[in-house]
Amino acid sequence: MQAAASRLLRGAIKKRPVLSSWSSVLDYCRTAQGFSDREQFRVLLFLDKRNLLIADEVQQTGTVDHTPVYPREVVKRALEAIIAVAGPLGIAVHDHLIVGKDGHASLKGLRLI
C-alpha cells in the first residue's frame, strides 16, 4: 500500500508544484518515509524554480530508532551540488579549504573533490 501511494505521489510531483508550501513538503516526506520500518536522514530535496521536485536524496538509512548523521558527508554532498550547479554557469570550484589554528586541509588535495 505504501509503495503504491509513494508511486502515485511521485507521479503527481512530475505534473505540478506540490512542494510549494510547508504542508506539502511535510505531506511528501510523510508519504516518502513515514511508513518505513527504518529511519532515514534526508539532506536534500532539489526543486526547480517552480517548486517541482527534481530529486530527493536519502543521506543515511538507520535502524528502527536511530540514524547516524555524519557532518562530513552532509558537507560533501552540499559541495557536490554547488559544483554541479556552478559548472553550467561557467564557474569552476577549484578547491575547498578548511583552515584552523593548527593547519589546513585541502579537499582537492585529499581527493574529495
C-alpha positions as a printed Julia matrix, in Angstrom:
113×3 Matrix{Float64}:
  0.0    0.0     0.0
  2.8    2.4     0.95
  4.68   1.68   -2.31
  1.57   2.39   -4.37
  0.91   5.65   -2.51
  4.52   6.68   -2.99
  4.39   5.97   -6.74
  1.16   7.95   -7.05
  2.65  10.91   -5.19
  5.85  10.82   -7.26
  3.72  10.84  -10.42
  1.84  13.88   -9.13
  5.13  15.63   -8.38
  6.15  15.42  -12.03
  2.95  17.21  -13.07
  2.53  20.03  -10.53
  4.48  22.04   -7.93
  3.37  20.05   -4.89
  6.22  21.36   -2.73
  5.14  24.98   -2.85
  4.14  25.1     0.83
  5.38  23.76    4.14
  2.38  21.45    4.45
  3.04  19.95    1.0
  6.69  19.31    1.97
  5.52  17.55    5.14
  2.96  15.52    3.16
  5.64  14.44    0.69
  8.12  13.45    3.42
  5.42  11.62    5.35
  4.5    9.65    2.22
  8.13   9.01    1.23
  9.32   7.72    4.58
  6.53   7.79    7.12
  5.69   4.11    6.68
  9.25   2.83    6.58
 10.39   0.44    9.28
 13.82   2.15    9.34
 14.69   5.79    9.96
 16.05   7.9     7.11
 18.02  11.12    7.15
 17.24  13.23    4.09
 19.51  16.13    3.33
 18.24  17.48    0.09
 15.05  17.94   -1.78
 16.08  19.5    -5.09
 13.43  21.82   -6.53
 13.31  23.81   -9.72
 12.19  27.45   -9.88
  8.55  26.35   -9.97
  9.0   24.14   -6.87
  8.81  20.93   -8.89
 10.77  18.11   -7.29
 13.88  17.27   -9.31
 15.44  14.79   -6.89
 15.06  13.51   -3.35
 18.16  12.06   -1.69
 18.38   9.91    1.38
 21.73  10.62    3.02
 21.61   7.8     5.59
 19.31   4.94    6.47
 19.43   3.73   10.03
 17.7    1.3    12.3
 14.29   1.25   13.93
 15.11   4.13   16.27
 18.45   5.63   15.22
 20.03   7.12   12.08
 23.66   8.19   12.13
 24.42  11.6    10.64
 27.95  12.38    9.56
 28.55  16.12    9.08
 31.37  15.45    6.61
 29.0   13.5     4.35
 26.43  16.31    4.53
 29.04  18.93    3.58
 30.48  16.67    0.87
 27.05  16.32   -0.77
 26.4   20.07   -0.49
 29.72  20.79   -2.22
 28.88  18.3    -4.98
 25.62  20.18   -5.55
 27.4   23.54   -5.66
 29.97  22.23   -8.14
 27.25  20.73  -10.36
 25.25  23.97  -10.41
 28.28  26.22  -10.88
 29.64  24.34  -13.93
 26.94  25.33  -16.44
 27.28  28.94  -15.26
 30.97  28.94  -16.17
 32.08  28.96  -12.54
 34.77  26.47  -11.55
 35.25  25.29   -8.0
 38.96  24.51   -7.8
 39.21  23.53   -4.16
 37.62  23.86   -0.75
 39.99  24.75    2.05
 39.36  24.2     5.74
 41.7   26.36    7.79
 42.23  26.13   11.53
 44.76  27.41   14.02
 46.84  24.23   13.7
 46.86  23.93    9.92
 44.64  23.41    6.92
 43.06  20.73    4.77
 42.51  20.87    1.03
 39.57  18.79   -0.17
 41.16  18.64   -3.63
 44.45  17.55   -2.06
 42.6   14.85   -0.16
 40.9   13.84   -3.44
 37.45  14.52   -2.03
 36.56  16.92   -4.87
